[in-house]
Amino acid sequence: FVGVSVVGAVLTVATPLLAGRVVDEITGRGRASTVVVLAAVIAAVAVGEAAVSLLSRWLSSTIGEGL
């Protein structure tokens, strides 16, 4: 349960960091392909974050029912 929570926290922090990188690429006249790749990574992180959140809730309820 703790490991899943840590992974969820890391994914939560990753999204704003990646968004900042996108802004840096756009304002720094970076390549459009880099922005597209970063957007795809942000989408993947969002899906991963949702999956980890679902797993965390399931584990929490399972642990709670066992008490």
N, C-alpha and C positions, 0 to 999 in steps of 0.2 A: 504494500500500500504506500509506504514511504517513497519507494523508488518511482512509482507511478506519479506521485505528487511532485517529485523533483523534476521528472520529465515534463510534466504539465507546466511547471513554473518556467523551465527553460524555453519551452515553446511560446509561452506568453511573452517572454522578454524578447524573443527572436523577431516577432512581427514588427514592433516599432523600430528595431535596429535595421531591419531590411527595408522598411519604408523610408527611413532616413537615407539609406544608401541609394534608393531610387531617386530621391530628391537631389542628392549630390550628383548623380549621373545626369539628371535632366539639366540642372543649373550649370554643371561643368561641361556641358556640350558633349556628353558621353555618347556612346553608340546606342542606337535604338534597340539593337539586339540584346544588349546587356540589360536594358530596362525590361524587355519582354521576359528574359530569363529570370530576373529578380521577381517580376510579377508572378510567374509560374511557381517560383519557390515560395512566395508568400501564400499563394493559394494552397500549395501542398502543406505548408505549415498550419494553415487554418483547418484543413481536413484532419491533419494529425492531432491538432489541439482538441478538436471535437471528439475524436476517437478516444484520446487519453482521458478527456473529461467524462465520457460515458463509462469507460472502464473504472475510473476513480469512483464514480457514483455507485456503480454496481458493487465494487469491493467494499465501499463504505456501508451499503445496505446489508451486504452479506455478513460483514463483521458485526454490525449492529444487531442483526437478527440472532446471531450466535451468543450474544451476551445474556 
